[in-house]
Amino acid sequence: MIPKSIIEAIVDQYAQPLEGRHGLSHWARVLENGRLLAKRTDADLTVVELFSVFHDAGRQNEAFDPDHGARGAELARQFHKEGLLTLTDRQLALLTLACETHTDGLITGDLTVRVCWDSDRLDLGRAGIRPALGLLCTGAARDSEVMEWASERSLSGHLPDLLSSEWGIHLKEEQSA
């Protein structure tokens, strides 16, 4: 579980609308996608969970922002240096790599990084994009039931319960994409 202090610190510096396409409900769906995929693989759950909140945390706009992943990775490094994140060197390297490269369309590499990418790609429905089967990196993400489950939630703007139960945040229901 992601400590509430990390969520609060990310939210405090986030420059975009919390209700936006790349905001809190997206992070929460990515988290739930990642938890599901991590259960079905040997991915490092800590890294997968943290990816969900750092990968878009450095966005400067809701449109084309090619350096947002690198900014999210740098934020993770900063939090680690300040002691807010306690990770092994390997975990920090995996987290920052996953953030920096999550929009590059890569499909090979470390299993944990691939699970991170898949957890985000499974939520592309919010932007009107159906995840391409060939761009999903793991068998767990390519499972038709997982794809359908994630797609329905993404398209409907589902607000996961963890927003309030784990993060103490209450948002209004989103409009369908």
C-alpha positions as CSV (number, residue, x, y, z in Angstrom):
1,M,0.0,0.0,0.0
2,I,1.2,3.5,-0.9
3,P,1.7,5.6,2.3
4,K,-0.8,8.5,2.4
5,S,2.2,10.9,3.0
6,I,3.5,10.1,-0.5
7,I,0.1,10.7,-2.1
8,E,-0.2,14.0,-0.3
9,A,3.3,15.1,-1.3
10,I,2.6,14.2,-5.0
11,V,-0.7,15.9,-5.0
12,D,0.8,19.0,-3.4
13,Q,3.2,19.5,-6.3
14,Y,0.9,18.3,-9.1
15,A,0.4,21.1,-11.7
16,Q,-2.7,19.7,-13.4
17,P,-6.3,19.3,-12.4
18,L,-6.7,16.4,-10.0
19,E,-9.9,15.4,-11.8
20,G,-8.1,15.5,-15.2
21,R,-7.5,12.7,-17.7
22,H,-4.1,12.1,-16.1
23,G,-5.0,12.8,-12.5
24,L,-6.1,10.9,-9.4
25,S,-8.7,8.5,-10.9
26,H,-6.3,7.5,-13.6
27,W,-3.6,6.8,-11.0
28,A,-6.0,4.8,-8.9
29,R,-7.1,2.6,-11.9
30,V,-3.5,2.1,-12.9
31,L,-2.8,1.1,-9.3
32,E,-5.7,-1.5,-9.4
33,N,-4.5,-2.7,-12.8
34,G,-1.0,-3.1,-11.5
35,R,-2.1,-4.9,-8.4
36,L,-4.0,-7.4,-10.5
37,L,-1.1,-7.9,-12.9
38,A,1.4,-8.2,-10.1
39,K,-0.7,-11.0,-8.5
40,R,-0.5,-12.9,-11.8
41,T,3.2,-12.4,-12.2
42,D,6.4,-12.2,-10.1
43,A,6.5,-8.4,-10.5
44,D,7.7,-6.3,-7.5
45,L,4.5,-5.0,-6.1
46,T,6.1,-2.0,-4.3
47,V,7.5,-0.7,-7.6
48,V,4.3,-1.4,-9.5
49,E,2.3,0.5,-6.9
50,L,4.6,3.5,-6.8
51,F,4.7,3.6,-10.6
52,S,0.9,4.3,-10.6
53,V,1.3,7.6,-8.8
54,F,4.7,8.8,-10.2
55,H,4.4,8.0,-13.9
56,D,2.2,11.1,-14.6
57,A,3.0,13.1,-11.5
58,G,5.3,15.4,-13.5
59,R,2.8,16.4,-16.2
60,Q,2.8,20.1,-17.2
61,N,-0.3,19.7,-19.4
62,E,-3.0,17.2,-20.3
63,A,-1.9,16.9,-24.0
64,F,1.5,16.3,-25.5
65,D,4.2,16.4,-22.8
66,P,7.1,14.1,-23.8
67,D,9.2,14.8,-20.7
68,H,6.5,14.1,-18.1
69,G,7.8,10.6,-17.4
70,A,11.3,11.8,-16.7
71,R,10.0,14.5,-14.4
72,G,8.0,11.8,-12.5
73,A,11.1,9.7,-12.2
74,E,13.1,12.7,-10.9
75,L,10.3,13.3,-8.3
76,A,10.7,9.7,-7.2
77,R,14.5,10.2,-6.9
78,Q,13.9,13.4,-4.9
79,F,11.5,11.7,-2.5
80,H,13.9,8.8,-2.1
81,K,16.8,11.2,-1.3
82,E,14.6,13.0,1.2
83,G,13.6,9.8,2.9
84,L,10.0,9.9,1.9
85,L,10.5,6.8,-0.2
86,T,12.4,3.8,1.2
87,L,13.5,1.6,-1.7
88,T,16.4,-0.6,-2.6
89,D,18.7,0.7,-5.3
90,R,17.2,-1.9,-7.6
91,Q,13.6,-0.8,-6.8
92,L,14.4,2.8,-7.4
93,A,16.2,2.0,-10.7
94,L,13.1,-0.1,-11.9
95,L,10.7,2.6,-10.8
96,T,12.5,5.4,-12.5
97,L,13.1,3.4,-15.7
98,A,9.4,2.5,-15.9
99,C,8.4,6.2,-15.5
100,E,11.0,7.5,-17.9
101,T,10.0,5.0,-20.7
102,H,6.3,4.4,-20.2
103,T,5.3,6.3,-23.3
104,D,8.0,4.9,-25.6
105,G,6.0,1.9,-26.8
106,L,8.5,-0.6,-25.5
107,I,7.5,-4.2,-24.8
108,T,10.6,-6.0,-23.6
109,G,12.7,-5.7,-20.5
110,D,12.4,-6.4,-16.8
111,L,9.1,-8.0,-15.8
112,T,8.3,-5.4,-13.2
113,V,8.9,-2.6,-15.6
114,R,6.7,-4.3,-18.2
115,V,3.9,-4.8,-15.6
116,C,4.1,-1.1,-14.9
117,W,3.7,-0.2,-18.5
118,D,0.8,-2.6,-19.0
119,S,-1.0,-1.2,-15.9
120,D,-1.0,2.2,-17.6
121,R,-1.7,1.0,-21.1
122,L,-4.8,-0.9,-19.8
123,D,-6.3,2.5,-18.9
124,L,-6.0,4.1,-22.3
125,G,-9.7,3.8,-22.8
126,R,-10.1,7.1,-20.9
127,A,-8.5,8.8,-23.9
128,G,-10.6,6.8,-26.5
129,I,-7.7,4.4,-27.3
130,R,-8.1,0.7,-27.1
131,P,-4.8,-0.9,-26.0
132,A,-3.1,-2.7,-28.9
133,L,-2.6,-6.3,-28.0
134,G,0.9,-6.2,-29.5
135,L,1.9,-3.3,-27.2
136,L,0.9,-5.2,-24.0
137,C,4.0,-6.7,-22.5
138,T,2.7,-9.6,-20.4
139,G,0.4,-12.5,-20.8
140,A,-1.5,-11.3,-17.7
141,A,-2.3,-8.0,-19.4
142,R,-3.2,-9.7,-22.7
143,D,-5.8,-12.0,-21.0
144,S,-9.1,-11.2,-22.5
145,E,-10.9,-11.0,-19.2
146,V,-8.3,-8.6,-17.8
147,M,-8.5,-6.4,-20.9
148,E,-12.3,-6.3,-20.8
149,W,-12.3,-5.5,-17.0
150,A,-9.8,-2.7,-17.4
151,S,-11.4,-1.3,-20.5
152,E,-14.9,-1.0,-19.0
153,R,-13.5,0.8,-16.0
154,S,-11.4,3.1,-18.1
155,L,-14.2,4.0,-20.5
156,S,-16.7,4.7,-17.8
157,G,-14.3,6.9,-15.8
158,H,-14.6,4.5,-12.8
159,L,-13.5,5.9,-9.5
160,P,-11.8,3.2,-7.5
161,D,-12.8,2.9,-3.8
162,L,-9.1,3.2,-2.9
163,L,-9.3,6.9,-3.6
164,S,-11.2,7.4,-0.4
165,S,-10.4,4.2,1.5
166,E,-6.6,4.4,1.1
167,W,-5.9,7.9,0.1
168,G,-8.7,9.8,1.8
169,I,-9.6,11.6,-1.4
170,H,-13.1,12.2,-2.7
171,L,-13.7,13.1,-6.4
172,K,-16.9,13.4,-8.4
173,E,-17.7,10.7,-10.9
174,E,-16.1,11.3,-14.3
175,Q,-17.9,11.5,-17.6
176,S,-17.5,8.7,-20.0
177,A,-14.7,9.2,-22.5
